[in-house]
């Protein structure tokens, strides 16, 4: 399973949607994921990929972690996974 597939799966689970209902250009807002769902998604991503996500739930707009779309999250996580393996 690719990073993208796993993230889409995690996000779909948080949004209580089928994986096929999640597209890469959607924002978490579009999917109905609130701030608590976002935090739970971040925790699930950290656990799944054994990475530390630079995200501050209290100040998401000041976070280094781009959550503007599903694709942005995939790209950010791929970068974190690569950095960890380097």
C-alpha positions in Angstrom: 0.0 0.0 0.0 1.4 3.4 -0.9 1.6 6.4 1.4 -1.2 8.0 -0.6 -3.5 5.0 -0.4 -2.9 4.7 3.4 -3.6 8.4 4.0 -6.7 8.4 1.9 -7.8 5.3 4.0 -7.1 7.1 7.3 -8.9 10.3 6.2 -11.9 8.3 4.8 -12.2 6.6 8.2 -12.2 9.9 10.0 -14.8 11.3 7.6 -16.9 8.1 7.8 -16.7 7.8 4.0 -15.8 5.1 1.6 -12.2 5.4 0.3 -13.6 6.0 -3.2 -15.5 9.1 -2.0 -12.2 10.9 -1.0 -10.4 12.8 -3.8 -7.0 14.3 -3.6 -8.2 17.8 -4.3 -10.7 17.9 -1.4 -9.9 19.7 1.8 -10.6 18.1 5.2 -13.4 20.7 5.5 -14.9 19.5 2.3 -15.0 16.0 3.8 -16.6 17.2 7.0 -13.6 16.6 9.2 -13.6 19.0 12.1 -10.6 20.0 14.3 -11.0 16.9 16.5 -11.1 14.7 13.4 -8.0 16.5 12.1 -6.1 15.8 15.3 -7.2 12.2 15.3 -6.1 11.9 11.6 -2.6 13.4 12.5 -2.2 10.9 15.3 -3.2 8.0 13.0 -0.8 9.2 10.4 2.1 9.5 12.9 1.3 6.0 14.2 1.0 4.5 10.8 4.2 5.9 9.4 6.2 6.2 12.7 6.9 9.9 12.0 6.5 13.1 14.0 4.2 15.5 12.2 5.1 19.2 12.8 1.5 20.3 13.6 0.2 22.5 16.3 -3.5 21.9 16.8 -3.8 25.1 18.8 -2.4 27.1 15.9 -3.0 25.1 12.7 -2.5 28.2 10.5 1.1 28.5 11.9 1.9 24.8 11.3 4.7 23.7 8.9 2.4 20.8 7.9 0.2 21.7 5.0 -3.4 20.5 5.5 -5.0 22.5 2.7 -6.0 19.3 0.8 -5.7 15.6 0.8 -2.9 15.8 -1.8 -1.0 18.4 0.3 -1.2 16.0 3.3 0.1 13.1 1.1 3.0 15.2 -0.2 3.9 16.4 3.3 3.9 12.9 4.8 5.9 11.5 1.8 8.5 14.2 2.6 8.5 13.3 6.3 8.9 9.6 5.5 11.8 10.3 3.1 13.5 12.5 5.7 13.2 9.9 8.4 14.8 7.2 6.2 17.6 9.5 5.1 
